[in-house]
Structures are given as structure tokens and as C-alpha cells.
């Protein structure tokens, strides 16, 4: 720690609460600033060349990936707060943040992408002890000190030169308070209230239960931000430096090139008292879009605070809330980009708008436990109607947004221990949502009747594991022209056995002899196949629709029949162990029953329900009621998702 970085004092739990709360606000603020810059970047439709659009797309991915890391940091700080007995902190001040709220050297404001903004991001993410100038236009207007004394009972704001410095102080505070109170005396929070990587696919997310896991959480935050000593290529600091180097090279080749739209600096929804640092968005249509964007943002925070901050929700219900937060961010992103193309205020010719990330007083106040799912559903319908009213501006964008919000409203209405009837737009009870198609092309299904049963073959699900042609070669005749399935060539029980051995579910049957057809397994099992797919044996509900009892799901990212495997892992070739490490887990109270599998858009497979993951040799890897499994092929923690899909360009419905 250098001379310019004052000591951070943590003498009691209140000091720790205060520092962690400010850390949460810093992470939240930076996430918004980074996203705002990314939203402002031009696309090919703005008149730039295809090559320029390709370069800007890379910058956009890099900046969004950093913003998602800030979401990881916010989640980790929330877990830390919960672990030491406080509550998660999702509140943050509105932009621009007033002097005094953070140290004088930490200026936080919304601005479109340009060179000085990149310099500012690099300055904010710089490692401790590194002396860099801030970006032009981000000079602090007031110089002041925020200090506290170790003999005071009342905690107060403290100074820190860098974000890493703040976390080093928190880290030392955890060590000192663990020594003072004992680990069990410090980490008194309910771990069940925390969110781990099994529910939210953010790289580095973990639960905090003791000093070791608390220090590990802080190490993740610092290393992702400023970078580990001698190993910082993937840090935020290094990523922003790399983008700046490309930006300067591009400007050197073409000094006239402007990579971003002229979005407002610190847009606001209301006429500000001080108009020098803010742009009032008062163009009528633009203001309506901004209103929807901020409402979606606040509702996303509501779902996050419900997921993180309440003991009343089950793990499954938390999964619903977190899924909703991801879906809301997906709906919000194109609206935020649209705002940067719309005029802000006639007084500022050529200046476009942008989301202001405005928060209102009641954003995160707890809602009634007895009516929370009804209120979530009602609010979703409110937002859906608001999006529908904007459809004339961009029908494909706002109609799609309205449909996604209505579907989410229906999901909220049927969630929870006491499901409530949905309030439809006309006030009448709405029916439950119809099953959703799994997203894959409908495969041709061949049915071959025999005396005792009909064999059903679904070619698109076949992974050619050859159990059929090797187990009953007289029934399943390989390498022939014309009919190749002959169900009467053996007895019915042999046919049933071969069907049950088919891991992909490509072979099924329908009996004619009065004996029951295939039944759901008593234990739901997912087998991790070496260099291959995930083989599931369970009563599956895939993307809202029944999917049988057997399936092989793609985890290499290359299948053309996602979420099912089509053998593409053999062509890549894909390499992934079938013997992952065993994770500590307890036996499940219920081992069978429905297993929900939701392929998240451009993301992992979200499993909800009892499931036992097994290695290729049959060893139990994990018993769980919910988990997120990689399907982009890039995770370094296979079979689990580690957020790599956010960086490697994976796309899938």
C-alpha cells in the first residue's frame, strides 16, 4: 500500500457494513457506466464500414463482459453482507454521483464511448500504487477528505485511492473481526439466503460461509478488476487498455472516425436544477421509451433483491426470480441501444438520449410476503402494456418485449407455495401458459408397428451410440436400403430393453399387449459422457414441454439441433472429461419426479428439480435441486457453467 493510500479502519461490524455497502454501490455504478458506453457504440446501420462494425462489435463484447463481472462483484458483496449478518445492498445514487458521496478522486458519471471515457475506465480500474491521470472531463470539482476515527462508535465514509484499496481494507477487516469475534461470531448470516453459481451463471460467484470463502470472494473481485500480480491479461484494467490501444490505432488510420453515437452525458427524466452536468430528455416519444427502460431496470433490481434478500423463497423460487432478472436484462438491452439513436432535447441539436438508470425511493423496499408473487405478476403486466403502447415506434422490438413480459407475468403467477390466478389485461382470470416449443427443428418421427408394440424412431435425436444395432441386430439392421427396423424379429421384452438402453430417447415404443409403457425413473440421473453430451434419464420438461424420459443434450456448443446433441462434438473435436471432480452434497429427500430443463437464451442449461450427476464410471459427482450446466463448450469448470458463454459469442435460443 503506498503513502497516498490511507489506512481503512474496521474496528467493529458497523464499519464493515458501511464499507461493504459502499463497495456494492461502486460495483453497481461502474456496471451502469460501462453498459452506457457499450450501448452508445455504433453499428453498421449507422453508416460505418463492415470492418469498423466488426471492430466495434469486439469492443462492445469486451465492455459488456466487464460489466457482467461487475455484476459478479455486486453478487459477491451481497453474499458477504449476508454472511456477516446484514442484508444485500442494491441501492445506488442517481447519476451523476454528487461530490462527497465517494472519495474526491472517484468521479462517476454516464458518458458515451470515446477516448477520454476509456481513459476514465482505465483510471478507475487501475491497480493499487499505479499513478495514472483520469480521463479528460472527469476531473473532480472538489478536493476533500473522508476520514473516520478508530475510537468512534458511529461509522462514517472513508477514503480509498483505488477500488482495490477499498477491498484490501475490507479484507483486512474480515481477518481482524474474525480474530476479535471468532469466525462463528462474525459469519452469523443464513447461508441459504445467498446465491451461488448453481443458480446464477456468473464467473467466480460463490457463497460465503467463513473467513476462507470471504477472502476468496474478495480475491476474485480484485483479480477480475485490477488483475493478479504478473497475471492480469484478463483483468478489467488490461481489457480496457487493449480496447484503448485499438481505438488509438483506428483513429490514427482515420482521424475523422467517431465510434459512438452522440449520446447525452448524464441524461435525466426531469428538468434538473443544475443543467450544466445533465441533459433533460424531453422529446415526447423518446421520454416514453426512457420511462419504460428505467421501469424495466428498477423491476430487474426488484427481482434481484427478492432473490438475494429474502428467507421466504425456496431455491426453486429463487431460480425463477434470477431467471426473470436475466430475461429483463435481455429485454432492456435493445431498448437502451434504441435510446442512443433517438433525439434527447431540441435545445441540444444532434444529441441523442440514453438510459439514465434512475432509481426511485421505493425501488427495493420489501414487499408483502403474502402477495409478492401476485404483485410481481401485476407489475410485469403493467410493463407489458407499456411496451405494447410503444409498438408503433418499433413494432418488432416492443411487441417482442411485451410478449416476453407477459410470459414472465404468467410464470410469476404460477410460482410459489400459494399460486394465485393471473390478472389478465381485462381483469379476468387468465389460463396457464401453453407449453413452449423447445426451439429445435421438429424432427421426422418414424413409427414401425409390430404384433406386440410399435417402435418409434426419432432420427434427429439419435447420437449413434449403437445400442440398438449391437443389442438386437435382427431388429435394427444397419447399412441396408429400405426398411431397417423389424419389431417382430425378437420378443417384446428384448425390444423394451434395447429402447431403454438408448440414451438419446431416439428409440421409444408403444405397447399393444396391455403392459404399461415406459415409466419415469425412480432416480433422476444425468451422466457426463467423455468428450460428449450430457445423458439425462428423468421425467423431463424441456423448455416448458414434456420431453420423455431419456435425452442427450449438447454441451459442445456445435449441435445444429440444440438443445439436443447431434454428434457435432465428434467433428470439432470436443474435449471434456467424463470424470469431473466430486462436489460435496447431501442425499436428496426426493430423488425422482419432474425435472425442468430450461435452455437459457445464449446461455447454459438451467436444471430445476432433483438430479444426481454421475461420471462416466458411475461415480456420483453432485446431488442437487438446481444447477447450471455449460452448453457453449467453453467453460473451464465443465460440466458446470462458469459464464464463458458471455465472452465467446455463443448463441442459441
N, C-alpha and C positions, 0 to 999 in steps of 0.2 A: 504494500500500500504506500503511495507516495505522500510527500509532505502536504500536497494540496488536497488530500482526501481526508477529511476529519473523521475521528472515531465515531462510529454509530453505537449508541448506548442502548442496551437491552438489560434493564435491571429487574423487570417484572413482566408478567404476562401481558399487561396492558400495552407496554412498549411494543411487544411482539405483535399484538393485534393491530396496532396502528401502522407498523411498518409493512406487515403483510397486506393490509388494506390498500396502502399507497402503491405497493407493488402490483396489486391486481388492477388498479386504475391505470398505472403506467402501461401495463401489457395491453389492456383494453384500448387505451388511447392510441398506442402505436399501431395496433391491428387496424383501427379505423383509418389512420393516416396512410398506411401502406395500401389498403384497399382503395382509398380515394384516388391515389396516384395511379394505381393499376386501371381503375375504371376510366380514367381520362385518356389512356393511350389510344391512338388512332388505329383503325382497321383499314383494310384495302378499300372499303366503301367510302372512306374519307379522302380518296384521291391519291394515296401513296402507292408506290410500286409493289408488286408481289414480293420482291426481295426485302424491301423495307418492312412490309407486313409480316414476313417471316421472322425478321429480327425482333420486331416489337412483340410478336407473339411469345418469343422466348423470354423477353424481359417481363412480360405480363405473368408468365408461369412462375418465374423466379420470385417476383414480388408477392404473388398470391401464396406461394409456398412459404415464404417468410411470415406472412400474415397468419397462415394456419399454424405455424409454430408458435406465434404469439397466443393463439387460442389454446394450444397445449400448455403454455406457461400460465395462462389465466386459469385453466382447469387444475393444474398442479398447485397453484397458490390457493385455489378454493379447497382442494383436498388438505393442504397444510392448515388452513384456517379451521376447517372442520376437525382435524386431528387434534389440535391444541385447545378445542372447546369453544370456538367461535362459529360464525356462520359464513358461508361463501359470500363474496363481495362482487356483485356485478354492476354496481353503480359507478358512474364516472361523470365528471363535469362536462358541460356543453362546450363546444369549440367556438372560438379559440380559448384555451385554458388561461385564466387570468393570472398575472404575476402574483407570486406568493403561494399559489396552490402547490407547485412543485419547486425545486431549487431554481435559483435565478438562471442557471445555465441550461435548464431543461425547458425549451420552448416547444409547445405542442399546438399545431395548427393544421388545418386541412388545406392542401395546395395541390394543383395538378402537376404531373410529371415534368421535370426539367432538370438541368444541371445543378442549380442550387438546391433543389429538393433532394436530389441524390446525395449531394454533399451533406445535407442536414441528416439524412438517414444514416450515412456512414458515421457522422459525428455522434449520433445517439447510440449507435451500436458499437462504438469503439471500445477496445479493451482497456482495463484499468491501466493508468500510467501513460497512455498514449496521448500526446498533445496534438490535437488537430483543430483547425478553425471550423466554426459552424458554417452552414450554407448562407450565402448572401440573402438578406431579407429575413433571417431568423435570429438576428441579434436580439438579446434580451433588453427590454426597455428599462428595467430596474435592476440594480445590484443590491442584494440583501443577503442576510444570513438567517438560517433557520436552525436554531440550536436548542438542545434540551440539557437538563442537568440530572446527574445520577441520583441526587437526593430528593427529587420531586416525585410525588405520587401520581400527579396528573401527567399523562403522556402528551407529547406535542411533536409537531413535524420536525424532521431532522434533515441535515444537508447530506448530499452524496454527489460526487462528481460524475459518476457513470452508473448505469443500471447494474453493471457487475458489482460495483462498490456497494450498492444497496443490498444486493443478495449476499455478499460476503458478510455484511453486518448481520443480516438475518441468520445466516449460517452459524456465525459465532454465538448469536443469541440463543439458538436452539441448543448448542453444546452447553453454554453456561447455565441455562434454565434447567436442562436435563440433570446437570450436576446439582443444582440448587433444590429442585423438587423431586428428583428421581424421574426416570423415563415414564414410569406408570403414572406419576403425579403430573407430568407435563402433557402426555398424549392421552387425554381423557375423553376425546370425542368418539362418537359412534362410527366405526369404520364402514358400517353398512350404508351410511349416508353419502359416502364418497363414490366417485365414478372412476372406473378403471378402463383399461384397453379392451376388456371384454364387452363393454357397452358403447364405447366411443373410439373410433379408429383414428387416434392422433399419435404420431410417433413420440415415444418417450413417456406417455401418460402412465402413471402408476398410482396406486393407493398408498397413503402414508399411515403407518401404524406404530412407528418407533423412530428413534434417532437415526438409525441407518437408512431407512427409507426416506426420511425427511431430508437428510443430507444428499441422498441420491437424486431426489426431485430437484433440489437447488443446483446440483451439478449439471443436470440435463438442461435447465434453463440457461445457465451461464455458458455452457459449451455450445448450445444452439445459437446463442446470441453473439458473444464476443469470440467464442471459439476456445478450444483447449490449447494450452501452450504447445506450439510446434505442430499443431494438427487442426488447423482452422479453415480448411478449404471449403467445408460445407456450412460454416458459420454465417450468420446474417451479415456480419461485418465484411467477410470475404465475398459473399454473393453480391452485395451492393457495390463493392469495389469493382468486381468483374463487370457488372452492368454499366458502371460509370466509364470504365475503360472502353467498352464497346460504343457507348454513347459518344465519347470524345472522338473515337476513330471515325464514326459515322459523320459527325459534324465536321471533322477535318476534310472528309471527301466531299461533303456538300454542306457548306456553312448555312445555307438557307433552309435546311431541313428542320422542321418542327415536329417532334414525335407525338405531341399530345394536343388534344383539343383545348381551347382557351377556357377551361372550366373555372368557375368562380373560386376565389380564395376565401375560405370560411363562409359558405352560403348559410343563410338563416331563413326561417319561415316567417318571422315577424320583423317589422321595421325596428332596427336596432337603435339604441341610444347613441352608440358610437359607430358611425358608418365608415370610419377610416379603415377598420380591420375586418369588416364584414360586408357581404353582398346580400341584400334582401331580394329573395326570389319572389317577384310579384306578378310575373306573367301568368295570366289566369290558368291556362292549361298546364303549364309547367308546374305551377304551385300545387295543382291537384295530384300530379304524379309524385312530387316530393312528399306530399302528405301521405300517400299510400306507402312510399318507400320507408319513411320514418315509422309508420304504424307497423309495417312488417318487421322492421328491425326491433322495435320495442316488444312485439309479440314473440319474436325469437328469444329475446332475453328472458321473457316470462317463462317460456318452456325450459330454458336452461336453469333458471333459478328454481323452478319446481323440481327438476330432475336432481339438482345438486343439493338443494337446501331443505328438503322435507323428509321426515322419517315416515310419513304416512303412505309412501308409494312402495310397491313391490319392485323387484328387479325388472320384471316384465313391463310394468308401468313406466319405470324409468326409461326402458328401451323405447317405448312409444314416444315419450317426451323428447328424447335425444334424436330419434328418427325425425320428429317434427322439426326440431331446430335445424337439422341438416337440410330438410326439404324446404324450409322457409328461406334459408340462405341461398339455396338453388333458385328459388322463385325471385329473390331480391336482386341477384346479381345482374340479370339483363335489364332490369328496371333502372338500376344505378348507372349502367352504361348508357341507357337511353337518355337519362337526365343530362349527361355531359354533352348531348347533341342539341338540347333544347335551350332557347333563349331564356336568360335569367331575369333581366330588368332592362327596360328601354333606356334607362339612364346610363347603362354600361354597354354600348354597342359592341357586338361581337363576342361578348362574354356569355358563356353557357352556364347552366346550373350544375348541380351535383348534390348527392345526398348529404344532409347536414348531421346525420346520426344524432338528432335531437332526442333528449330524454325528458319525460315529464315526472312530476313528483310521485305519482302512484305506480310507476313502472314496475317496481319489484316488491311492493308491499305484499305480504302473504294474503292469499285468497282463502275463502272459506273451505275447510276440508270437506264438508258435506256436499258442496256444489261445484267443486273445482272442475270436474270433467264436463259438466253441463256448461259452465262459464267458458271454458276453453273452446268447446264446440260452438257456442254462440258467437264468441269473438271471431272465430275462423269464418263463420258465415257472414259476419259484418265485413270482414276484409274481402271475402269473395265477391260480395255485392259491390264493394268499392272498386275492385278490379274490373268487374263487368261494365261499370259505368264509364270506364276509360277506354273500352274496346274500340270506339271509333278512331282513336289516335293510332292504335296498332293492334288490329284485331287478333292476329296470331299470338302476340305477346300477352295481351291482357286476358284474352279468352282462356289461354292455356293456364295462366296464373290463377284465374277464377276457378277453373276446373280442379287444379291441384289443391287449392284451399278448401273447396267443397269436399273433396275426398278426404282431406285431413280432418275436417269438421266431423264427418261421419265416423272416422276412426276414433276420435276423441269421445264421441257419443256412445260408443260401444265398448269403451275401455273402463277398467276399474271394477272394484268389487260390487258396486251398485250401479250397473249400467242404466243410463237414462234414455228416454226416447229423444230422438233428434228433433230440434225445432227447424222445420223446413222454412223456406223463404216465405211461404204463405201462412205459416203458423200451424200447419197440420203436421202430424207425425210422419216422418219420412221412413221409407223402407231401408233395411240394411243394404249396404253397397253390394252390387253384383260382383261376383268373383272377377278378379283382374287376370288378363291373359299373361302368361309367364314371359312373354316378349320374344320367344324363339319362333321361327317359322313352323307352321303346322306340318308335321311330318306325315308321309304316306304310311298308313297302317294296313298291314296285310293280315287277314283273318282266314285261317285254314281249318274248316270243320272236320272232325273225326267222329267215330262212334261214341266215344265217352267224353270227349272235350273238344273245344275249339282252341287251337293255338293262335295267339295274337303276336305278330312281329312288327315292331316299330323301328324301321331302319335307321332313322335319324338319331336314335338314342344308342344304337349299337356301337360298342367300342372294340369289337372283335376280340374279346377275351377267350373265345373258342371253347367255352364250357359246353356249348351245345353240340358242335361238330365232333368234339372229342368224347363227350359223355354219351351221346346217343347218335352215332354216325349213320344209323339206318333211318333215323327220323330227319336229321338235319344233314343233308347230303351236300358236301362242298364241291365247288368247281364244276357245276353242271349247268346246262342250258335248260330253261323252263322251270317247272315246279321243283322245289328243292326241300320242301317241308312235307313230311308224310306222317301225320299223327297216329295212324293205326299200325305203324311198323313196330311198336312196342307197347307195353302195358301202361295204363294210365298213371300209376304211381311213379314210374320211371320218368314220364313226361313232366309230372309235377316237380319232381326232384331237380331235373335239369332247369326248369323255369326258375325255381327258387335260387339256383346257383348263378343265374345270370345277374351280374352286379349292376348293370345299367338299367334294368327294367325293360329292355328291348323285347324280351320274351315274357309274355304273360299268358293266361289261359282262362277259359270259362268252362266249368264242368257241366255235363249233362246228366250225371248219374245220381243226382240228389245229394252228393257230398259237397260240403261248403268249399267255396273258392279260397284263395289265399287270404290269410288273416294278418292283421298287423302284428309285428313282433312284440314280444313282452319287454324287450330291452331295446331302446333306440341306440344304434351304433353307427359311428362314422369311422371308416377305415382309410388311413392315409396311405395311398399307393406310391411306391418308389417311382420317382420321375414321372408320375402320372396323376390321375384325378383323385377327387375325394369320393369314396364309395359310401353311400348312405343307405341304411336299412332302417326305415322308420315309417310311421304314418304321416307322410309329408303333405304340407300345404305350402306350395311353392308360388310366391307372388300372388297369394290370395286364392289359388285354385288347387284342388286335390291333385296330387302328382303320383299316387300309388305308394308302394312300399319299398321300392328299390330304384336308385338312380346313381349315376356317376356324374359329378359336377366338375366343370373345368376349373383348374387352378393355375394353368399356364398362361392364360390371357389371350390365347390364339384361336380358340374354337370359333367356328363360324355358326355354331348352333348354341350360343350361350343362353342360359347358364349351364347347359349340358356339355359334357365332353364329346368331341367328335374325332379324337385321335390326333389332333394337331400337335400335341406335345411330342409326338414321335418325329415330326418333321422339323421342329425348331432347331435342335433338340432341347427339350426342357430338362433341367436337373434340379431335383428337390428330394431330400431324404424321405424315406418311408419310416424312419425311426427317430422322430423328434424326441427331445428331452421330456421326461416325465415332470409334470407340474403337480404341486401339492393340491389335492382336492379331497373332499369328503364324499362318502356314498350318498346317492340321491334318495330322497324319500320315495319318489315315484320314478320308475325307470322307463316306462313306456308312455304311450299317449301321443296326441298330435304334436308334431314338430313343425313350427313355422320357419320357412326359409325365405328371406326377402333379399333378392339381389339388388343392392343399392346402386342407383344410377352412377356409373363411372367409379364404382367403389366395391367394397367387399360383400361377401355373403353374410347376412345377419341372421343368426340362428336363435330362436327362442323356443324353449321347451326342453325337457330332459334329453340329454345326449351324452354318450360316452365315446370319446375319441380314442381310437386304438391305432397302434402302429401296425406295420405290415406283418410283424411276427405275433400280433395279438396282445401286446403289452398295452395296458391302459395308460394313456397319456394324460387325459383330463376328464373329469366328470363335472358337468356344468349345466345350468339352466339357460345360459345365454353366452354367446361368443361371436366374434367377428373373424371370418376366415378370408385369407387372401385369395383373390381370383385374378389379379393383374400379373402374377408370375414374378413380381419383383421384391416381395417382402424379404427382409433379412431375418425374419423370425417365423418362417413358414412352419406350420400351416396357418398361423395367425396373421392378421392384417397388422402392419406397422405404419400405415399411412403412405407407403411408397406410391400408390396409385395417384396421389395428389401431385406427384412430381414427374412421373414417367409417361404421362399422356394417355393412360388407359381410358378407353371409352367403351361403354356398354349400357344398355337400358337396364 
